[in-house]
Amino acid sequence: MKLDLCLQLQVFERDSMEVSSQLELLSEELQHMEMVTDGSKAEQLLQIHNESVMHVQNCTYEVLQRGQELAQVGKLKQAIHI
């Protein structure tokens, strides 16, 4: 059980780092984006951006949910050992 929890924490850490990297990449893309005057090109870029943001948001929520679940397991384990 303890080994399983350690493995789950490692997976959570990896997923957290991945989401953090995705957020940094998205931020860098926004900072280096050119101004577009063509309406259809702007709409296309906006659609791509919105899809990227939605993906990162979904990943973030999944990682947060998993972190909360692991925190609850940790609290339960502490309560059992006290």
N, C-alpha and C positions, 0 to 999 in steps of 0.2 A: 504494500500500500504506500509506504514512504517513497519507494523507488518510482512508483507510478506518479505520485504527486510531483516529484523532482522532474520527471520527464515532461509532465504537463506544464510546469513552470518554465522549462527550457523552451518549449514550443511557444508559450505565451511571450517569452522574451524575444524570440526570433520574429514572431508575428508583429510585435510592437515595434521592433526596429525596422521592419519592412514598411509598416504604415508610416512611421516617422520619415523614412527615406522618400516615400511617395509624396508626402506633404512638402518636403523640401524641394523635390523635383517640380511639383506643381507651382510652388512659389517662384522658383527660378524661371520657369516658362512664362509666368505672368510678367516678371520684371523685364524679360527680354523680348516681349511680344511687340511687334511693329504696329503702328497705327494703320488701319486699313480704311480706305475711302470707298471701296467697292462694296455696295450693300449686300450682294449675294455672298461674296467672300467673307464679309464680316459675320453674316448669319451662320455660315458654315463653320467658321472658327468658334463662334459662340456655342454652337451645338456640340462641337468636339470638346470644348472647355467644360460645358455643363455635364457631359457624360463622364469626363475625367473626375470632376468634383464629386459626382454622385457615387462613382466607384470608390473613391478615397473615403467618402463619408460612410459608405456601407462597410468597408473594411475596418474603419475606426470603431464603428458601433459594435461590430462582431468582436473585435479585440477587447473593447471595454466590457462587453457582456462576459466574455471568457475570464477576464481579470476579476470581475465581481464574483463570478462563480468560484474561482480559485480562492479568493479571499474568504468566502463563506466556508469552504472546505477547511481552510487553515484555522478559522475561528472555531469550527466544530472540533477539529483535532485538538486544539488547545483546551477546549472545555472538557474533552474526554480525559485528557492527561492530567487535569488539575484535581 
